Amino acid sequence: MTETSGATGYDLEDRTFRFAQTVRAFVRCLPKSLQNIEDARQLIRASGSVGANYIEANEALSKKDFVHRLRIARKEAKESQYWLRLVDTQDDESLSEDRDGLVREGRELLLIFSAIIRSAS
């Protein structure tokens, strides 16, 4: 059930993996503060969970299980956006742009999962 698009040529498992990797690279560049450390921990967990749950969905034993796992992946994508918006870039323009790009990618993943859920339900 892996999503592949001929026009764009992406694999959703790869895309979710790259999202988690990019989030980790972004977190390494954040200013070290107590709130960023705590928010970054949550962000890392949520961003990694997006892909992990998508992989689980692809191994689902039933349609109901498939949809359930996708809903969890969608929830984690939404949570990732939340934590991304909370981290403090201390007005570093480059970090803010990177964060905005990651928020957009989280939103796109959420929309993709929503479309798959609608078509599978």
C-alpha positions as CSV (number, residue, x, y, z in Angstrom):
1,M,0.0,0.0,0.0
2,T,3.0,2.3,-0.4
3,E,2.0,5.5,-2.2
4,T,4.0,6.2,-5.3
5,S,3.3,8.9,-7.8
6,G,4.6,8.6,-11.3
7,A,4.6,12.4,-11.8
8,T,6.6,13.3,-8.7
9,G,8.2,9.9,-8.2
10,Y,8.2,9.8,-4.4
11,D,7.7,7.0,-2.0
12,L,5.8,8.0,1.1
13,E,8.0,5.8,3.3
14,D,11.0,7.6,2.0
15,R,9.4,11.0,2.4
16,T,8.4,10.4,6.0
17,F,11.9,9.1,6.7
18,R,13.4,12.2,5.2
19,F,11.0,14.3,7.3
20,A,12.3,12.7,10.5
21,Q,15.9,13.1,9.4
22,T,15.5,16.7,8.5
23,V,13.8,17.4,11.8
24,R,16.8,15.9,13.6
25,A,19.2,18.0,11.6
26,F,17.1,21.1,12.4
27,V,17.1,20.3,16.1
28,R,20.9,20.0,16.2
29,C,21.0,23.7,15.1
30,L,18.6,25.1,17.6
31,P,19.8,27.3,20.4
32,K,20.2,25.3,23.6
33,S,17.7,26.4,26.2
34,L,15.6,24.4,28.7
35,Q,12.4,24.9,26.7
36,N,14.0,24.0,23.4
37,I,15.5,20.8,24.8
38,E,12.1,19.7,26.1
39,D,10.2,20.8,23.0
40,A,12.8,19.2,20.7
41,R,12.5,15.8,22.5
42,Q,8.7,15.9,21.8
43,L,9.4,17.0,18.2
44,I,11.9,14.2,17.6
45,R,9.4,11.6,18.9
46,A,6.5,12.9,16.9
47,S,8.4,13.3,13.7
48,G,9.8,9.8,13.9
49,S,6.4,8.4,14.7
50,V,4.9,9.7,11.5
51,G,7.0,7.3,9.4
52,A,6.9,4.5,11.9
53,N,3.1,4.5,11.9
54,Y,2.9,4.7,8.1
55,I,5.1,1.6,7.9
56,E,2.9,-0.1,10.4
57,A,-0.1,0.8,8.2
58,N,1.5,-0.8,5.2
59,E,1.8,-4.0,7.3
60,A,-1.8,-3.8,8.5
61,L,-3.8,-7.0,8.9
62,S,-7.1,-5.4,8.0
63,K,-8.5,-2.3,6.3
64,K,-9.7,-1.1,9.8
65,D,-6.1,-1.5,11.2
66,F,-4.7,0.2,8.1
67,V,-7.0,3.2,8.6
68,H,-6.3,3.3,12.3
69,R,-2.5,3.4,11.8
70,L,-2.8,6.1,9.2
71,R,-4.9,8.2,11.6
72,I,-2.1,7.9,14.1
73,A,0.5,8.9,11.5
74,R,-1.7,11.9,10.7
75,K,-2.0,12.8,14.4
76,E,1.8,12.6,14.8
77,A,2.3,14.9,11.7
78,K,-0.1,17.4,13.3
79,E,1.8,17.1,16.6
80,S,5.1,17.6,14.8
81,Q,3.8,20.9,13.4
82,Y,2.8,22.0,16.9
83,W,6.2,21.3,18.4
84,L,7.9,22.9,15.4
85,R,5.9,26.1,16.0
86,L,6.9,26.1,19.7
87,V,10.7,25.8,19.4
88,D,12.5,29.1,19.8
89,T,14.8,30.1,16.9
90,Q,15.8,33.3,18.7
91,D,15.0,35.3,15.5
92,D,17.6,33.4,13.4
93,E,16.2,34.0,9.9
94,S,17.8,30.8,8.5
95,L,16.4,28.6,11.3
96,S,13.0,30.2,11.0
97,E,12.9,29.5,7.3
98,D,14.0,25.9,8.0
99,R,11.2,25.6,10.6
100,D,8.6,27.0,8.3
101,G,9.6,24.5,5.6
102,L,9.3,21.6,8.1
103,V,5.9,22.9,9.2
104,R,4.8,23.0,5.5
105,E,6.1,19.4,5.0
106,G,4.2,18.2,8.2
107,R,1.1,19.8,6.8
108,E,1.5,18.2,3.4
109,L,2.0,14.8,5.1
110,L,-1.1,15.4,7.1
111,L,-3.1,16.2,3.9
112,I,-1.7,13.1,2.1
113,F,-2.7,10.8,5.0
114,S,-6.1,12.5,5.2
115,A,-6.7,11.8,1.5
116,I,-5.6,8.1,1.8
117,I,-7.9,7.7,4.8
118,R,-10.8,9.2,2.9
119,S,-10.2,6.9,-0.1
120,A,-9.7,3.8,2.2
121,S,-12.8,4.4,4.3
